[in-house]
């Protein structure tokens, strides 16, 4: 306890030096909490909006559908299956049953291939964000209606109210054909969707492609992204006897996960530079303090303090510096992130991008144990490790100081 009391008192003998070091750690900790929180919050927003447009957190398919997405890879249309899913995951989930096929869309002057989704208009509108991205016209109702992407509409040279002829291959191998009226045109930030996606009512899809009472996919949107792993596990157990595959977003959109991992690695190097700068700042401060106190250490040695206790003194001073930087920095970072979690952070140009996704134009940082403590913990551990050299120096200096060196 005497060493701790002496270490605390020594910090304030050189207030300016101590506060400069503490301020550097506070700034670094606050900045790390802000950046990590904003980064994780941004990932969550990207994932939620990417999955929320069409994919969902989970999808139920046949085991072979992911690798070979064919119309004949059907799970069958069953109210019992829908009820089983809701009983396993709860009534709060949103479901979107779909049929999927490739087809040729023909206007009066042009023809283009597209992926045709047969959807339940009401369920699909409740499920995701796509219905909110309609830039012209309206969302699907029933009958011979079709909604297409903005780029596809330009390529086909059609607008709302025009007719398209659909040609494809049916579920049973027969010729599929229908004449559909364009009732809506959507525009998202996903070029592939704008260029190659079209949606029609599920009943009309079943009629056109002779796929009565069939489904290729049941997409599932969970109330919270964090529930994905547990929901997948429960659903896999519950549907094990039905020979169905439960796919999560990492399987459905592997490129998104890879993009996030690449960004994490890039950000890690930036954070590492910040931590290293602070660690060297602490090392420099404590090393200078040891060299300036050679006579003081010689006096303490003469009073009976062992060299190991001198090392412990320097180590304890560093720990106190680190703790002060940690506590104040965490408080500052939490306050900043809490404020931004309420009011958000907007950058120039975000409004235009957000409107294409039908999402918020503001970024909100994530507040969690990880985002709050991961960065400051690294700074604290680095500061403590930085004290090793000054500690070793302090253990050796008293012998020289006792002989009158300056």
C-alpha positions in Angstrom: 0.0 0.0 0.0 2.9 2.4 0.7 4.3 1.8 -2.8 0.8 2.6 -4.3 0.5 5.7 -2.2 4.0 6.9 -3.2 3.3 6.1 -6.9 0.1 8.2 -6.8 1.9 11.1 -5.1 4.8 11.0 -7.6 2.3 11.3 -10.5 1.3 14.8 -9.4 4.8 16.0 -8.6 5.0 16.5 -12.4 1.4 17.4 -13.2 2.1 18.8 -16.7 3.9 15.6 -17.8 1.4 13.3 -16.3 -1.6 15.2 -17.7 0.0 15.3 -21.2 0.4 11.5 -21.1 -3.1 11.0 -19.7 -4.6 13.4 -22.2 -2.9 11.5 -25.1 -4.4 8.2 -23.8 -7.8 9.8 -23.2 -7.9 11.2 -26.8 -6.8 7.8 -28.2 -9.3 5.8 -26.2 -12.2 8.2 -27.0 -11.2 8.1 -30.7 -11.0 4.3 -30.7 -14.4 3.9 -29.0 -15.9 6.3 -31.5 -14.3 4.7 -34.6 -14.9 1.1 -33.6 -18.5 1.9 -32.6 -19.2 3.7 -35.8 -17.5 0.9 -37.8 -19.5 -1.9 -36.2 -22.7 0.2 -36.4 -22.0 0.8 -40.1 -21.5 -2.9 -40.7 -24.8 -3.6 -38.9 -26.5 -1.0 -41.1 -25.0 -2.4 -44.3 -25.9 -6.0 -43.4 -29.4 -5.1 -42.3 -30.1 -3.1 -45.4 -28.5 -5.6 -47.8 -30.4 -8.5 -46.3 -33.6 -6.4 -45.8 -33.9 -5.5 -49.5 -34.5 -9.1 -50.6 -32.4 -11.8 -49.0 -33.4 -12.0 -45.3 -31.4 -13.3 -42.4 -32.3 -16.9 -43.2 -33.7 -18.9 -46.1 -35.2 -22.3 -46.3 -34.4 -24.2 -49.5 -33.8 -27.7 -50.7 -30.2 -28.9 -49.9 -29.2 -28.6 -53.6 -30.8 -25.3 -54.4 -27.9 -23.0 -53.3 -25.5 -24.6 -55.7 -28.0 -25.3 -58.5 -30.9 -22.8 -58.2 -33.4 -24.4 -60.5 -37.2 -24.0 -60.6 -37.6 -27.8 -60.0 -35.6 -27.6 -56.8 -38.9 -27.0 -54.9 -39.8 -27.4 -51.3 -43.5 -27.5 -51.9 -46.1 -24.9 -50.8 -47.4 -25.9 -47.4 -49.2 -24.0 -44.7 -48.0 -26.6 -42.2 -44.4 -25.7 -43.0 -45.2 -22.0 -42.5 -46.9 -22.7 -39.2 -43.9 -24.9 -38.1 -41.5 -22.0 -38.8 -43.6 -19.6 -36.9 -43.9 -21.9 -33.9 -40.2 -22.5 -33.8 -39.0 -18.9 -34.2 -42.0 -16.9 -32.9 -44.8 -14.8 -34.3 -42.5 -11.7 -34.7 -40.6 -13.0 -37.7 -41.5 -12.0 -41.3 -41.8 -14.6 -44.0 -41.6 -14.2 -47.8 -42.4 -17.4 -49.8 -41.0 -17.2 -53.4 -40.7 -19.0 -56.7 -37.7 -18.1 -58.8 -37.0 -18.7 -62.5 -35.1 -17.1 -65.4 -37.1 -15.8 -68.4 -36.9 -13.6 -71.4 -38.8 -10.3 -71.3 -39.8 -8.8 -74.6 -41.1 -5.3 -75.3 -42.2 -4.0 -78.7 -38.6 -3.3 -79.7 -36.2 -5.2 -77.4 -35.6 -8.4 -75.4 -33.6 -9.0 -72.3 -33.2 -11.9 -69.9 -34.2 -11.4 -66.2 -34.6 -13.3 -63.0 -38.4 -13.5 -62.3 -39.5 -13.7 -58.7 -43.0 -14.8 -57.8 -43.9 -13.2 -54.5 -46.9 -12.7 -52.2 -47.3 -8.9 -52.7 -48.5 -8.1 -49.1 -46.0 -10.4 -47.4 -43.1 -9.2 -49.6 -43.9 -5.5 -48.9 -43.9 -6.2 -45.1 -40.8 -8.4 -45.4 -38.2 -6.0 -46.9 -37.3 -2.7 -48.3 -37.8 -3.3 -52.0 -41.4 -2.1 -52.0 -40.2 1.2 -50.7 -37.7 1.7 -53.6 -40.4 2.1 -56.2 -39.5 5.3 -58.1 -42.3 5.2 -60.6 -45.7 3.6 -60.4 -46.7 1.4 -57.5 -46.1 -2.0 -55.9 -47.7 -5.3 -57.0 -51.3 -6.2 -56.3 -52.7 -9.2 -58.2 -53.1 -10.4 -61.7 -50.9 -9.9 -64.7 -48.7 -7.3 -63.1 -44.9 -6.9 -63.1 -42.4 -4.7 -61.3 -39.0 -4.3 -62.8 -35.7 -2.5 -62.1 -34.8 1.0 -63.5 -32.0 -0.2 -65.7 -34.1 -3.1 -67.1 -36.9 -0.6 -67.9 -34.4 1.6 -69.8 -33.0 -1.4 -71.7 -36.4 -2.6 -72.7 -37.5 1.0 -73.4 -40.7 0.6 -71.4 -42.4 2.7 -68.7 -45.3 2.2 -66.3 -48.4 1.0 -68.2 -46.5 -0.7 -71.0 -46.8 -4.4 -71.6 -44.1 -7.1 -71.6 -44.2 -10.6 -73.0 -42.6 -13.2 -70.8 -41.1 -16.3 -72.3 -39.5 -19.2 -70.4 -39.6 -22.8 -69.4 -42.2 -24.2 -67.0 -41.8 -26.3 -63.9 -42.8 -29.4 -65.9 -40.6 -28.5 -68.9 -43.5 -27.0 -70.8 -43.4 -23.6 -72.6 -44.1 -20.7 -70.2 -45.6 -17.5 -71.7 -47.6 -14.5 -70.4 -48.3 -10.9 -71.2 -47.7 -8.6 -68.2 -48.3 -4.9 -67.5 -45.6 -2.9 -65.9 -47.1 -1.3 -62.8 -43.9 -0.2 -61.0 -40.2 0.5 -61.5 -37.8 0.3 -58.6 -34.4 1.8 -58.2 -31.8 0.6 -55.6 -28.1 1.0 -55.3 -27.6 -2.6 -56.4 -26.8 -2.5 -60.1 -27.5 -6.2 -60.6 -31.0 -5.9 -59.2 -31.8 -2.8 -61.3 -30.6 -4.5 -64.4 -31.9 -8.1 -64.0 -34.7 -8.5 -61.5 -38.5 -8.5 -62.1 -41.3 -9.5 -59.7 -44.8 -10.8 -60.4 -47.5 -12.0 -58.0 -47.0 -15.6 -56.8 -50.3 -16.9 -58.2 -49.5 -15.5 -61.6 -46.1 -17.1 -61.4 -47.6 -20.5 -60.6 -50.0 -20.2 -63.5 -47.4 -19.0 -66.0 -44.7 -21.6 -65.1 -47.2 -24.4 -64.2 -45.7 -24.5 -60.7 -48.9 -24.9 -58.6 -48.3 -25.3 -54.9 -44.5 -25.1 -55.2 -41.9 -22.8 -53.6 -38.2 -22.5 -54.1 -37.4 -20.3 -51.1 -38.9 -19.1 -47.9 -37.0 -16.0 -46.8 -37.1 -15.2 -43.1 -36.5 -11.7 -41.5 -35.7 -11.9 -37.8 -36.5 -9.1 -35.3 -32.8 -8.7 -34.5 -29.7 -9.6 -36.4 -28.0 -11.0 -33.3 -30.6 -13.8 -33.2 -29.4 -15.3 -36.6 -27.2 -18.1 -35.3 -29.5 -19.3 -32.6 -32.5 -19.1 -34.9 -30.7 -21.1 -37.6 -29.8 -23.8 -35.0 -33.3 -24.1 -33.7 -34.8 -24.1 -37.2 -32.4 -26.8 -38.4 -33.3 -29.0 -35.5 -37.0 -28.4 -35.9 -37.0 -29.1 -39.7 -34.4 -31.9 -39.7 -37.0 -34.6 -40.6 -38.2 -32.6 -43.6 -34.9 -32.8 -45.5 -34.7 -29.0 -45.9 -31.6 -26.7 -45.7 -31.6 -23.6 -43.5 -29.1 -21.1 -45.0 -27.9 -18.0 -43.2 -26.8 -14.7 -44.7 -23.1 -15.7 -44.8 -23.9 -18.6 -47.1 -26.3 -16.6 -49.2 -24.1 -13.6 -49.6 -20.5 -14.7 -49.0 -19.1 -11.6 -50.8 -20.6 -9.4 -48.1 -18.8 -11.2 -45.3 -15.5 -11.1 -47.3 -15.9 -7.3 -47.9 -16.5 -6.7 -44.2 -13.5 -8.8 -43.2 -11.3 -6.9 -45.6 -12.4 -3.6 -44.1 -11.8 -4.9 -40.6 -8.2 -5.8 -41.5 -7.6 -2.4 -43.0 -9.1 -0.6 -40.0 -7.1 -2.8 -37.6 -3.8 -1.4 -39.0 -5.1 2.2 -38.5 -6.1 1.4 -34.9 -2.7 -0.4 -34.4 -0.9 2.7 -35.4 -2.8 4.8 -32.9 -2.1 2.3 -30.1 1.6 2.1 -31.0 1.9 5.9 -30.9 0.4 6.1 -27.5 2.5 3.2 -26.2 5.7 4.9 -27.3 4.4 8.1 -25.7 4.0 6.3 -22.4 7.4 4.6 -22.8 9.1 8.0 -23.5 7.4 9.7 -20.5 8.3 7.0 -18.0 11.8 6.6 -19.3 12.4 10.3 -19.0 10.9 10.2 -15.5 13.3 7.4 -14.5 16.4 9.2 -15.9 15.4 12.5 -14.2 14.9 10.8 -10.8 18.3 9.1 -10.5 19.2 10.9 -7.2 15.7 10.4 -5.8 16.0 6.6 -6.4 19.5 6.6 -4.9 18.0 8.3 -1.8 15.2 5.7 -1.6 17.7 2.9 -1.9 19.7 4.4 1.0 16.4 4.5 3.0 16.1 0.7 2.6 13.9 0.3 -0.5 15.0 -2.6 -2.6 15.7 -2.3 -6.3 12.7 -4.5 -7.0 10.5 -2.1 -5.1 11.7 0.8 -7.2 10.7 -1.2 -10.3 7.3 -1.8 -8.7 7.0 1.9 -8.1 7.6 2.8 -11.7 5.3 0.0 -12.8 2.5 1.2 -10.5 2.9 4.8 -11.7 2.4 3.5 -15.3 -0.7 1.5 -14.2 -2.2 4.6 -12.6 -1.6 6.6 -15.8 -3.2 3.8 -17.8 -6.2 3.5 -15.5 -6.8 7.3 -15.6 -6.6 7.3 -19.4 -8.9 4.3 -19.5 -11.6 5.6 -17.2 -11.7 9.1 -18.6 -11.4 7.9 -22.2 -14.1 5.3 -21.8 -16.4 8.0 -20.2 -15.7 10.4 -23.1 -16.1 7.7 -25.8 -19.4 6.4 -24.3 -20.8 9.9 -24.0 -19.9 10.7 -27.6 -21.3 7.4 -28.9 -24.5 7.7 -26.8 -25.2 11.2 -28.2 -24.6 9.9 -31.8 -26.7 6.8 -31.2 -29.6 9.2 -30.5 -29.1 11.8 -33.2 -26.9 10.0 -35.8 -24.1 11.2 -38.0 -24.7 12.3 -41.5 -22.1 12.7 -44.3 -22.5 14.6 -47.6 -24.2 12.5 -50.2 -25.7 9.9 -47.8 -29.2 11.2 -48.5 -29.1 10.2 -52.1 -27.7 6.7 -51.4 -30.1 6.1 -48.5 -33.1 7.0 -50.6 -32.2 4.2 -53.1 -32.2 1.7 -50.2 -35.3 3.2 -48.5 -33.1 3.5 -45.4 -31.9 6.1 -42.9 -29.5 8.8 -44.1 -27.7 8.8 -40.8 -25.1 6.5 -39.3 -25.5 5.3 -35.7 -22.6 3.9 -33.7 -23.0 0.5 -32.0 -22.7 0.6 -28.2 -21.6 -2.7 -26.7 -18.9 -4.1 -24.4 -16.8 -4.9 -27.5 -17.0 -1.5 -29.1 -16.5 0.3 -25.7 -13.6 -1.7 -24.2 -11.7 -3.4 -27.0 -9.7 -0.3 -28.0 -9.1 1.1 -24.5 -8.1 -2.3 -23.2 -5.4 -2.6 -25.9 -4.1 0.9 -25.0 -4.0 0.0 -21.3 -2.2 -3.3 -21.9 0.2 -1.6 -24.3 1.0 1.1 -21.7 1.6 -1.5 -19.0 3.9 -3.4 -21.3 5.7 -0.2 -22.2 6.7 0.2 -18.6 9.0 -2.9 -18.7 12.0 -1.0 -20.0 11.7 1.9 -17.5 11.2 -0.7 -14.7 14.4 -2.5 -15.6 16.2 0.9 -15.9 14.9 1.9 -12.4 16.2 -1.4 -10.9 19.7 -0.6 -12.2 19.9 3.1 -11.7 20.1 3.4 -7.9 23.5 1.7 -7.8 24.8 4.5 -10.0 22.9 7.2 -8.3 24.2 6.1 -4.9 27.7 6.8 -6.2 26.8 10.4 -7.0 26.1 10.2 -10.6 23.7 12.8 -12.1 
